[in-house]
């Protein structure tokens, strides 16, 4: 940024100095003219009538003439063409005042131009500060977006990894309580019959044979998201589960719900539950359910199932 210097003020200062120096000099020239402002009295005694000029009077006159000549020489040396500097300054003070006024006007004009340039530079400076602030805000927003994306990638949630969320309007189904051992169980249904019923959209045999609804545990979700090779574990839920727990042919099987099976057409999540095989079909179909084994309060995948994909 350009700074205001004293260079434009030099003519103004010079004119002020001339005015200050001219006025006292002119006043002194008027108040103190050459020879102290006094006239030299003629003290030569007038000759008496009938008497001649004596030698003493002649010597005194010669002395007076010599003194006047000396004073004239001093005035010529201290003045200009025999005129004292005080009189010259007095005579030239109007011209010097006019010159000083012109110099002052020029200096004021240059000061005004400098002030306008300074105001323009201040405006540009404020504009640059505003633009810089906008760039900083934009960079901060981009950093926040990148930070949020990094957090979302490093810590995935269970909701993001669920194949299809449960509609809130769907009523929950109570857990089917297993029949006591003393009572005869339901008529056994083969695994192949259940697979065919699921693929054809017949939900009733599946609901009848299912003993519980299952979802993948949060621990297994996080481990699979981090790429760890573990046996996937599932837990029983009160309703809205993504899989069925069905006992058939003396073993426990994991069947996907009809909604989950249809969702495989859009995404095939790798959760250690099923293998996916490409076939010439219109929609996903269950080839073989996954085999489960009891592990405390949870169920663990013992053998992965198979899904046919279109």
N, C-alpha and C positions, 0 to 999 in steps of 0.2 A: 504494500500500500504506500502511495506517495505521501510524504509529510510536508507540512507547511513550513517553509524556511523564511529567514529574514531577508533574503535577497530582494523581493519586491518592495520591502520597506526602506531600502537604502536611499532611494531618491527622496522619500518623504523625510527621513531623518536628516539628510543633507540639507534640504530646504529649511527645516526647522532650525538647524544650526546656523544657516546663513541669516535667517530672520533674527535669531537671538543675538548673533554677532553684529548685525548691521545697525540695529536700533541703538544700543549703547554707544557705538562708534559715532553715529550721526549726531547723537545728543552731545557727546564730548566735543565733536567738531564745531557745533554751534556755540556751546558754552565756553569753549577754550579755543579761540582762533589763534593763528600764529602770533608769536611774540607775547603770549600770555593774555591776549585780548586787550592789552593796554597800548595806548599810543605813546610814543617817546616824546616826552615834553621837550620843548626847545628851551633849554636853560642857558642858551648863549646870551650873554648880556648885550642888550642893545647898545650900540655905540652911542656914546654921548655926542651931542652936537658939538661940533668944533673940535672933536678928538679923533685920531686915527686908530687903526687896529693894531694892537700890540702883538708881540711875538707869543706871549702866553695864550692869548685868545686864538691865534692861528693854530697853535699846537692842540688846543682843546677841540677845535673844529675838525682837525685831521683825525683825532682820536674817535670822534663821533662818526665820521664817515667810514673809518675802518671797521667800527663795531657794526654799522648797518650792513656793510658788505659781507661781514662774517655771518650775520644772521640770515641774509638772503641766500648765501651759499648753503647754509644748514637747511633752510626751507626747501631749496631745490633738491638737495640730496634726500630729504625725507618725503618728498612728494612726487608728483608726476607732471613734468613740464613746468616745474615751478609752482604747482598747486599742491597743497597739502592733501595727504590721504584722507583726512577727516572730511574736507570739503568734497573730495571726489565721492566718498561713500555717501555723503548727504545728498549729492546730486544724483547718484545712481541708485538710491534706495527704492524708488518706484519700479525701476526695471528689474532689480533683484527680487522685489516682492512679487512681480508678475511671473518671473521665471520660477520662483518658489511655489507659487500657486499652481502653475502648470505641472511642475514635478509632483506636487501633492496629488493632483487629479489623476496623473498617470499611475502613481503608486496605488491610489485607491481602486482604480480600475483593475489593476493586476491582482490586488488583494481579493476583489470580488470574484475574478475568474478563478483564483486559487480556491476560494471557498466553495464555488460551484463544483469544481473538480473533486474536492474533498467529499462533498455531499454525494456525488455520483459514486465515488469509491465506497462510501459507507453503504449505499444501497446495494451495490454488487456484493459487498461482504455479507450483508444480511441475507441476500438471495442464496449465496453459497452455503451459509449456515443452515438455511431452511432445507435446501436440497440434501445436504449431508445428514441432517436429522432424519429425513425420509428414507434415505438409504440404510441408516442404522436400524430403523424400525423394521424395514423389510428383511434385513439380515437376521434380526432377532426372531422374527416370525418363522423364517426358514429353519433356523436352528431349533426352534421349538418343535416344528414338524418332524425334523430328522430325529430329535430326541424321543419323541413319542413313538415314532416308527421303530426305533431301536428297542424301546421298552416293550412294545407289543411283540416283537420277534423273540426277545430273550425270555419273556414270561408269558406264554400263551395261556389263555383261559379255557376252562372246560366248555364254556358256551361256544367259543370259536371252533372247537374241535368236534362238537357233536354234529352228526350228519344232517339231521333235520330237527329243528326245535319242535317241542310239543305245543300244539295249538292251545291257547289258554281256554278256549271254549269247549275243548273235549273233556267230557266228564271222566274222572278217574275211576278205575275199576278196583274194587277191594282185592286184597291178596287172597288167592285161593288157598285155603288151609288144607294141608295134606290130611288124608283120611287116617284115622287111627289104625294101628296094625291089626286090631281085633276085628275091625269091620272089613268086609270085602271091598277091594278097590274097584275103580271103574273098569269097564271092559277094555282090555288092552287094544291099542291101535298101533299098527306097524309104522315104522319110520317112513317107508315109501308112500303110504297113504297120506301121511301128514305133509310130505314134500309136494305131492301132487295137489293137495288141497290148497297149499300156500301159493303154488304157481298159477292155479286156476282162479284165485281170488276168493275161495271158499274159506271164510274166517271162522266159521263155527267149530269145525273139528280142532283147529289150533287152539281156540279159546278154551274148549272143553278139556283138551289134554294138557294145557299149560298149568304149571303149579306156581309160577311166580314171574314177575317182570324184572329184567336185569338192565343195568347200565354199567359202563366201564368206570372204575374207580378213578378218583383224581390223581392218585399216585401213578397209576398206569398211564393215564393221559399225559402227565408231565414226562414220564420216562420215555414214552414212545415219541413225544415231540422232540426230545433231546437226542433221539437216535439210539437209545439203549436197547439191546436185544434181551428182552425179558418175556416171561410168560404173562400174557395179559390177564388181569383179574377183573371180575365183575362183582357188583353188589346188588342185592335185592332192593327194590324201591316200591313205594306204596302204589304208584300209578304213573303212567306216562313213560314207561320204560321203552327202550329201543329194541329189546330182544326178549324172547320167551325162553323160560326154562321148562323143558319137556322131558319126562322120563318115558323112554320107549325101548323095548327089547333089552331090558335089564341095565340100561345105561342112561346117563343124563346128557341131554343134547341142548345146544344153543341154536334156536331158530330166529332169524330176523323177523320183525313184525312186517306186515304188508306195507306200511308206510316207509319203513327203513329199506325194504327191498326195492321199492320204486325209486327211492332216493339215490340208489347206486347208479342209476342212469346218468345223473348229473355229476356225481363225485364218487370216487372209490377210495375212501380213506384207508391208509395202511395202519391198521390197529392190531395186527396180529390175530385176527379173527378168521378171515377168509382169504382164499386165493381166488384171483379173477381170471377167467378163461374166455377168450373171444369166440363167439359162435354167431351163426347167421340166424338171429332171432329178433323179435320186435322189441322186447323189453327184458330186463334182467330176470333170471330164474335161479332158484336154489337147486344145486346139484347134490350137495351133501352138507348137512349141518355140522357145526363144530362140536367136538367132544369135550365135555366138562368133567372136572373133578373137584370135590369139596376141599376147601383150604380154610379152616377156621370158620369165620363168619362170611367168607367170600367164596366165589367160584373161580377156578383157574382153568385156562385153555390147555387141554391136554393134547388135542390134535385139531389143527385148523380145518375149517370147512371149505367148500368150493362154491363159487357163484359164476354162472354163465352170463357174459356180457354181450350186448348186441354190437 
